[in-house]
């Protein structure tokens, strides 16, 4: 008798579902993926900076659940992954 599988084994072997987004297109609930596969805390808020010295709609402030903030200019490419998709050790670069 053949063994029964109760989950999608092919999906379990796939690499993580990384998405590439511009800095202004990042959404809450994701984590950013840094060099070497390091994950940021979960993104809790994304705000376009209207009063930035370089002009309105030129920069975005990304706030994380741990209270840290990072500012990016528009159109910076970022890699992101849904917050509970995979453990950091499973990310392949």
C-alpha positions in Angstrom: 0.0 0.0 0.0 1.3 3.4 -0.9 2.0 6.0 1.7 -0.5 8.8 2.0 0.5 12.4 2.2 -1.7 15.0 3.8 0.1 18.1 2.5 1.5 19.3 -0.8 5.0 17.8 -0.7 6.1 19.7 -3.8 5.1 23.1 -2.2 7.0 22.2 0.9 10.2 21.8 -1.1 9.8 25.1 -3.0 12.1 28.0 -2.0 10.4 30.8 0.0 8.0 33.1 -1.9 10.2 36.2 -2.0 8.6 39.2 -3.7 10.4 42.1 -5.2 8.8 45.5 -4.5 9.7 49.1 -4.8 10.0 50.9 -1.5 6.7 52.7 -1.9 4.9 49.4 -2.7 5.8 47.5 0.4 2.9 46.5 2.6 2.1 45.9 6.3 2.5 42.3 7.4 5.6 41.5 5.4 9.2 41.3 6.5 12.1 42.7 4.5 14.9 40.3 3.6 18.4 41.7 4.1 21.8 40.6 2.9 22.4 36.9 3.8 18.7 36.2 4.3 18.4 38.2 7.6 14.7 39.1 8.2 13.5 42.4 9.7 10.7 42.5 12.2 7.2 42.5 10.7 6.3 45.8 9.0 3.5 47.5 11.0 3.1 50.7 9.0 4.2 52.4 5.8 4.0 56.1 5.4 4.8 58.3 2.4 6.7 61.4 3.6 5.0 64.5 2.3 7.2 67.0 4.1 10.6 65.5 3.1 13.3 68.1 2.2 13.6 66.5 -1.3 9.9 67.1 -1.9 6.6 65.3 -1.4 6.2 61.7 -2.5 10.0 61.1 -2.8 10.6 59.0 0.4 8.8 56.4 2.5 9.1 55.6 6.2 8.7 51.9 7.0 7.9 51.2 10.7 8.4 47.8 12.2 6.6 46.1 15.1 9.6 46.5 17.4 9.4 50.3 17.1 12.2 50.9 14.7 11.8 53.0 11.5 13.7 53.0 8.3 13.5 55.6 5.6 13.9 54.8 1.9 13.8 56.9 -1.2 11.1 55.9 -3.7 11.9 53.2 -6.3 14.5 51.3 -4.2 14.0 47.6 -4.9 13.4 45.6 -1.7 12.9 41.8 -1.2 10.0 40.9 1.1 8.4 37.8 2.4 5.0 37.3 4.3 5.7 37.4 8.0 5.0 33.7 8.8 6.0 32.1 5.5 9.3 30.5 6.5 11.9 30.5 9.2 15.0 32.5 8.4 17.1 29.4 8.1 15.0 28.2 5.2 15.7 31.3 3.0 18.0 30.4 0.1 20.0 33.2 -1.5 
